[in-house]
């Protein structure tokens, strides 16, 4: 934990001249996505992806547990590789994207678990339903972006959801109720 605090403090110190308040990083939509997978009838693992993220990470260098994350993305950004599946997933059988066009996540607590790792607990809202979700997160890098010349941060996270918790349980248990999430995001301190 001490190494995590020192690494975070050093990176933010270099980027922001050691401000005591949290530093706000804005998500880079072009390098942020969620890949999800689920069991299809025991025959295959089917995957899909969401993108188009907007949001912020308020990174507190002196106390990473006091940091926060707020993210949203359009349900319509769904990609499965098969247009008919996408249309079905966006229907009222699953995401109800017409009535609930945006998926949101807002952290409620962060537990530092290692040098670059933590558990981010928060409220996930999709299909009009909000549930508590825990993301197992890793900070990949906190440094200046070599091309943009701005402070940049990169994180990966994993989680497992039950789609039935969000009233999306159609065809369960034949089609797996558990959905594995692999999240990768980049965020930057905007130029002034």
Secondary structure as GFF3:
##gff-version 3
##sequence-region A 1 192
A	DSSP	alpha_helix	2	16	.	.	.	ID=ss1
A	DSSP	beta_strand	23	27	.	.	.	ID=ss2
A	DSSP	three_ten_helix	29	31	.	.	.	ID=ss3
A	DSSP	beta_strand	33	40	.	.	.	ID=ss4
A	DSSP	beta_strand	44	50	.	.	.	ID=ss5
A	DSSP	beta_strand	54	59	.	.	.	ID=ss6
A	DSSP	three_ten_helix	64	66	.	.	.	ID=ss7
A	DSSP	beta_strand	68	74	.	.	.	ID=ss8
A	DSSP	three_ten_helix	75	77	.	.	.	ID=ss9
A	DSSP	alpha_helix	83	90	.	.	.	ID=ss10
A	DSSP	beta_strand	102	112	.	.	.	ID=ss11
A	DSSP	beta_strand	117	126	.	.	.	ID=ss12
A	DSSP	beta_strand	129	144	.	.	.	ID=ss13
A	DSSP	beta_strand	151	162	.	.	.	ID=ss14
A	DSSP	three_ten_helix	163	166	.	.	.	ID=ss15
A	DSSP	beta_strand	178	188	.	.	.	ID=ss16
###
